[in-house]
Amino acid sequence: MFARSTAPRRRGKSEGEKPFWISYADLMTAMMVLFLSAMAVTIAAITRKVTGPEEQRRSEIAEICSSIQQQLAGVGNLQVDCVNNRISFGDAGRFATNDYRLPAEANAALAKLVPAVLDVADGPLGRKWMKQVVVEGYTDTVGGYLYNLHLSMQRSEWMLCLLMDPRKNAQLQLSPPQLQRVRQLFLAGGVSFNNQRATADESRRVELRLQFYGLQDQHAQPQPLSSESPTDTCQL
């Protein structure tokens, strides 16, 4: 008896067409995932390298402003804004219409403010970051822009007169080195009627803006302090 011959089993079509290697699309997808992962790691490293010093700078600047704020706590109407790095004087820092002279209350406020700012500016963090204190005079919107620009400059200059000329502010007793530091640190700037407040009375004001060095800024070389008193005389 002959054994029954069995026909060879035919493999299904789908079985024969299954690829042995990973498909080209899957390979490209895997490579793309690896590439994106590598880029994410690189960007994170660069971001940490850039934001690290900047975060430290912001933290130290906030510490500078906080130190000024603590020293001036409870002094008249002085308000130290450490979000915008500004110092305002409230009612004592407001001007009458078309006038550049501050009320007498400003003299007493400045007698407290200036030594505090100079003390912090000459500290380790102040020497590192504080660039200038800009005295900004403001006006209301009555009159032309150029007229108000001149008036705002006069208001800023009057503030500097109160800082540097003892005939204008006898309450501010500064030593010759302190007066010289005021000349180096404080700068007058007129703003005309930009940055208006809610009312015209509130807009006619003077403010101090604390200006700080950036990471890439070149620091000004400190000038030697003289023991002789500066002879500046107010011309207003």
C-alpha positions in Angstrom: 0.0 0.0 0.0 1.3 3.2 -0.9 1.3 6.0 1.6 -1.1 8.8 0.8 0.8 11.6 -0.6 0.0 14.9 1.2 0.0 18.1 -0.7 2.4 20.8 0.7 0.6 23.3 2.9 0.3 26.6 1.2 1.3 29.6 3.3 -1.1 32.5 3.4 -0.3 35.5 1.3 -0.2 37.8 4.3 2.3 35.6 6.1 4.7 35.7 3.2 4.5 39.5 2.8 5.3 40.4 6.4 8.6 42.3 6.4 11.5 41.1 8.5 13.0 44.6 9.1 11.4 47.7 10.6 9.6 49.8 8.0 11.2 53.0 6.7 8.4 55.1 8.2 8.9 53.6 11.7 12.6 54.1 11.4 12.2 57.8 10.5 9.7 58.3 13.4 12.2 56.8 15.8 15.0 59.0 14.5 12.8 62.1 14.8 12.0 61.3 18.4 15.7 60.9 19.2 16.4 64.2 17.5 13.7 66.1 19.4 14.8 64.6 22.7 18.4 65.7 22.0 17.3 69.2 21.1 15.1 69.4 24.2 18.1 68.5 26.4 20.3 71.1 24.6 17.8 73.9 24.9 17.2 73.2 28.5 21.0 73.3 29.2 21.3 76.6 27.3 18.3 78.1 29.1 19.7 77.2 32.5 23.0 78.8 31.5 21.3 82.1 30.3 18.6 82.5 32.9 20.8 81.5 35.9 22.8 84.8 36.0 19.7 86.9 35.0 17.7 85.4 37.8 20.5 86.1 40.3 20.7 89.7 39.0 17.0 90.2 39.4 17.1 88.8 42.9 20.0 91.0 43.9 18.3 94.1 42.4 15.2 93.3 44.4 17.3 93.0 47.5 18.8 96.5 46.8 15.4 98.1 46.5 14.1 96.2 49.5 17.0 97.6 51.6 16.0 101.2 50.5 12.4 100.4 51.3 13.2 99.2 54.8 15.4 102.3 55.6 12.6 104.6 54.4 9.7 102.9 56.1 7.5 105.4 57.8 9.2 108.5 56.4 6.6 111.0 55.4 4.7 110.1 52.2 7.7 108.4 50.6 6.7 105.3 48.6 9.3 102.8 47.3 8.0 100.7 44.5 10.2 97.6 44.1 8.2 96.3 41.2 9.0 99.3 38.9 12.0 100.4 40.9 10.6 103.9 41.6 10.5 106.2 44.5 7.6 108.8 44.8 6.9 111.5 47.3 3.2 111.7 47.5 1.8 115.2 48.1 5.3 116.5 48.9 6.4 115.7 45.3 3.7 117.5 43.5 4.0 120.9 41.8 1.5 123.7 41.4 0.5 124.6 37.8 3.3 126.2 35.8 5.6 126.0 38.8 8.9 124.0 39.2 9.3 124.5 43.0 8.4 121.7 45.4 6.5 122.3 48.7 8.6 122.7 51.8 7.7 119.1 52.9 10.0 117.7 50.2 13.1 119.1 52.0 12.5 116.9 55.1 11.8 113.8 52.9 14.9 114.3 50.9 17.0 114.7 54.1 16.0 111.1 54.9 16.0 109.7 51.4 19.3 110.7 50.0 21.5 109.2 52.8 19.6 106.0 52.6 20.0 105.7 48.8 23.7 106.6 49.0 24.3 104.0 51.8 22.7 101.2 49.8 24.4 102.4 46.5 27.8 102.1 48.2 27.1 98.7 49.6 28.4 95.5 47.8 25.2 94.9 45.8 24.8 98.6 45.1 28.3 98.9 43.7 27.6 95.8 41.6 24.3 96.8 40.0 23.2 100.4 40.7 23.9 102.5 37.7 22.0 105.8 38.2 19.1 107.4 40.0 17.1 109.4 37.4 15.2 112.3 38.7 12.1 112.5 36.4 9.9 115.6 36.3 6.3 115.3 34.9 3.7 117.8 33.9 0.0 117.9 33.1 -1.3 118.1 29.5 -2.1 121.9 29.5 0.2 123.6 27.0 2.4 122.2 24.2 4.8 119.3 24.4 8.0 121.4 24.2 6.8 123.9 26.8 6.0 121.0 29.1 9.3 119.3 28.3 11.1 122.5 29.4 9.0 122.7 32.5 9.6 119.0 33.4 13.3 119.6 33.1 13.1 122.5 35.4 11.3 120.4 38.0 14.0 117.7 37.8 16.7 120.4 38.1 15.0 121.9 41.1 15.1 118.5 42.8 18.8 118.4 42.2 19.1 121.9 43.6 17.5 120.5 46.8 20.1 117.7 46.8 23.2 119.7 46.2 22.8 123.4 47.1 22.5 123.9 50.9 21.0 127.3 50.3 17.9 125.6 48.9 17.7 122.8 51.5 19.3 123.4 54.8 17.8 120.2 56.2 19.9 118.0 54.0 23.3 117.9 55.7 25.7 115.9 53.4 29.4 115.6 53.7 31.6 116.6 50.8 32.1 112.9 49.7 28.4 112.4 49.9 27.7 115.5 47.7 30.2 114.2 45.2 28.4 110.8 45.1 25.2 112.7 44.5 26.8 114.3 41.5 27.9 110.9 40.2 24.8 109.0 40.9 21.8 111.3 40.3 20.7 112.5 36.9 18.0 114.9 35.8 15.5 113.9 33.1 12.4 115.6 31.8 9.4 113.6 30.7 6.9 116.3 29.7 3.3 115.0 30.0 4.1 111.3 29.2 2.9 108.8 31.8 -0.2 110.7 33.0 -1.9 109.9 36.3 -5.6 110.0 37.0 -5.8 113.7 37.6 -3.8 116.8 36.5 -2.7 117.4 40.1 -1.2 113.9 40.5 0.5 114.2 37.1 2.5 117.3 38.1 5.0 115.4 40.1 8.6 114.3 40.5 9.8 110.7 40.9 13.1 108.9 41.3 13.8 106.0 38.9 16.4 103.5 40.1 18.4 102.4 37.0 20.6 99.2 37.1 23.3 97.7 35.0 22.5 94.8 32.7 24.6 91.6 32.5 26.6 92.9 29.5 26.9 96.5 30.5 30.3 97.9 31.2 30.4 99.5 34.7 31.5 103.1 35.1 34.8 103.4 36.9 34.3 105.0 40.3 35.9 108.4 40.6 38.0 109.2 43.7 36.1 111.2 46.3 37.5 114.6 47.2 37.4 116.0 50.8 36.7 119.4 49.3 33.0 120.5 49.2 31.6 120.9 45.6 30.8 124.5 44.8 27.7 123.9 42.7 25.2 126.7 42.8 21.6 126.4 41.8 20.6 128.6 38.8 16.9 128.3 39.2 
